[in-house]
Amino acid sequence: MARVCQVTGKKVMVGNNVSHAKNRTKRKFYPNLFKKKYHVEGQEEPIILKLSAKGMRMINKLGLSEALKRAKAEGHYKG
């Protein structure tokens, strides 16, 4: 599985390390991802999502079903 948040779609970004002498070398910025289990009413097994910290806050604010509905509409969640 790639390093992508299933709710927000955040993924790895590419940038530069810049030294004091302004030498530039490539580097990666990784999203703050966690594996989190959520229990859905009507299902026996929990859903395991790979989420960024912002994705967890969205689920807390909107609720699991609304956040997943929005993620499906934007193409981030396939489940």
Short mmCIF file of the C-alpha atoms (twelve columns), coordinates in Angstrom:
data_MODEL
# 
_entry.id   MODEL 
# 
loop_
_atom_site.group_PDB 
_atom_site.id 
_atom_site.type_symbol 
_atom_site.label_atom_id 
_atom_site.label_alt_id 
_atom_site.label_comp_id 
_atom_site.label_asym_id 
_atom_site.label_seq_id 
_atom_site.Cartn_x 
_atom_site.Cartn_y 
_atom_site.Cartn_z 
_atom_site.pdbx_PDB_model_num 
ATOM 1  C CA . MET A 1  0.000   0.000  0.000  1 
ATOM 2  C CA . ALA A 2  1.315   3.428  -0.914 1 
ATOM 3  C CA . ARG A 3  1.910   6.222  1.580  1 
ATOM 4  C CA . VAL A 4  -1.398  7.954  0.886  1 
ATOM 5  C CA . CYS A 5  -4.133  9.049  3.284  1 
ATOM 6  C CA . GLN A 6  -7.398  7.316  2.358  1 
ATOM 7  C CA . VAL A 7  -9.548  10.258 3.495  1 
ATOM 8  C CA . THR A 8  -7.667  13.394 2.443  1 
ATOM 9  C CA . GLY A 9  -5.487  11.994 -0.358 1 
ATOM 10 C CA . LYS A 10 -2.286  13.433 1.118  1 
ATOM 11 C CA . LYS A 11 0.797   11.735 -0.323 1 
ATOM 12 C CA . VAL A 12 4.573   12.027 -0.476 1 
ATOM 13 C CA . MET A 13 5.896   15.362 -1.741 1 
ATOM 14 C CA . VAL A 14 9.329   16.018 -3.255 1 
ATOM 15 C CA . GLY A 15 11.549  18.949 -2.389 1 
ATOM 16 C CA . ASN A 16 15.133  19.962 -1.717 1 
ATOM 17 C CA . ASN A 17 17.483  19.916 1.242  1 
ATOM 18 C CA . VAL A 18 19.253  23.282 1.114  1 
ATOM 19 C CA . SER A 19 22.595  23.575 2.887  1 
ATOM 20 C CA . HIS A 20 24.089  26.766 4.247  1 
ATOM 21 C CA . ALA A 21 26.153  26.980 1.033  1 
ATOM 22 C CA . LYS A 22 22.870  26.724 -0.981 1 
ATOM 23 C CA . ASN A 23 23.686  23.241 -2.277 1 
ATOM 24 C CA . ARG A 24 20.430  21.491 -3.163 1 
ATOM 25 C CA . THR A 25 19.802  17.744 -2.921 1 
ATOM 26 C CA . LYS A 26 16.491  15.954 -3.425 1 
ATOM 27 C CA . ARG A 27 14.465  14.783 -0.430 1 
ATOM 28 C CA . LYS A 28 10.952  13.549 0.337  1 
ATOM 29 C CA . PHE A 29 8.326   14.942 2.688  1 
ATOM 30 C CA . TYR A 30 6.198   12.109 4.088  1 
ATOM 31 C CA . PRO A 31 2.623   12.588 5.338  1 
ATOM 32 C CA . ASN A 32 1.899   11.931 9.023  1 
ATOM 33 C CA . LEU A 33 0.153   8.538  8.524  1 
ATOM 34 C CA . PHE A 34 -1.340  6.105  11.025 1 
ATOM 35 C CA . LYS A 35 -3.237  2.807  10.759 1 
ATOM 36 C CA . LYS A 36 -6.524  3.193  12.617 1 
ATOM 37 C CA . LYS A 37 -9.443  0.823  13.223 1 
ATOM 38 C CA . TYR A 38 -13.001 2.130  13.106 1 
ATOM 39 C CA . HIS A 39 -16.109 0.115  13.965 1 
ATOM 40 C CA . VAL A 40 -19.027 0.551  11.594 1 
ATOM 41 C CA . GLU A 41 -22.583 -0.153 12.679 1 
ATOM 42 C CA . GLY A 42 -23.983 -3.190 10.899 1 
ATOM 43 C CA . GLN A 43 -20.588 -4.797 10.241 1 
ATOM 44 C CA . GLU A 44 -18.881 -7.355 12.435 1 
ATOM 45 C CA . GLU A 45 -15.289 -6.563 11.475 1 
ATOM 46 C CA . PRO A 46 -13.764 -3.101 11.889 1 
ATOM 47 C CA . ILE A 47 -12.509 -1.036 8.954  1 
ATOM 48 C CA . ILE A 48 -8.742  -0.445 9.013  1 
ATOM 49 C CA . LEU A 49 -7.805  2.854  7.382  1 
ATOM 50 C CA . LYS A 50 -4.456  4.469  6.656  1 
ATOM 51 C CA . LEU A 51 -5.028  8.070  7.761  1 
ATOM 52 C CA . SER A 52 -3.132  11.286 8.195  1 
ATOM 53 C CA . ALA A 53 -3.626  13.295 11.380 1 
ATOM 54 C CA . LYS A 54 -5.851  15.683 9.407  1 
ATOM 55 C CA . GLY A 55 -7.918  12.721 8.178  1 
ATOM 56 C CA . MET A 56 -8.519  11.621 11.775 1 
ATOM 57 C CA . ARG A 57 -9.668  15.138 12.683 1 
ATOM 58 C CA . MET A 58 -12.037 15.118 9.696  1 
ATOM 59 C CA . ILE A 59 -13.577 11.837 10.871 1 
ATOM 60 C CA . ASN A 60 -13.972 13.244 14.396 1 
ATOM 61 C CA . LYS A 61 -15.657 16.362 13.022 1 
ATOM 62 C CA . LEU A 62 -17.837 14.937 10.222 1 
ATOM 63 C CA . GLY A 63 -18.345 11.346 11.330 1 
ATOM 64 C CA . LEU A 64 -17.012 8.203  9.683  1 
ATOM 65 C CA . SER A 65 -19.779 7.698  7.107  1 
ATOM 66 C CA . GLU A 66 -19.732 11.319 5.871  1 
ATOM 67 C CA . ALA A 67 -15.920 11.428 5.670  1 
ATOM 68 C CA . LEU A 68 -15.810 8.160  3.681  1 
ATOM 69 C CA . LYS A 69 -18.592 9.397  1.396  1 
ATOM 70 C CA . ARG A 70 -16.583 12.536 0.601  1 
ATOM 71 C CA . ALA A 71 -13.382 10.494 0.127  1 
ATOM 72 C CA . LYS A 72 -15.161 8.177  -2.348 1 
ATOM 73 C CA . ALA A 73 -16.507 11.170 -4.283 1 
ATOM 74 C CA . GLU A 74 -12.987 12.607 -4.570 1 
ATOM 75 C CA . GLY A 75 -11.512 9.197  -5.471 1 
ATOM 76 C CA . HIS A 76 -9.313  8.709  -2.383 1 
ATOM 77 C CA . TYR A 77 -11.190 5.757  -0.822 1 
ATOM 78 C CA . LYS A 78 -11.993 2.641  -2.840 1 
ATOM 79 C CA . GLY A 79 -13.617 0.450  -0.119 1 
# 
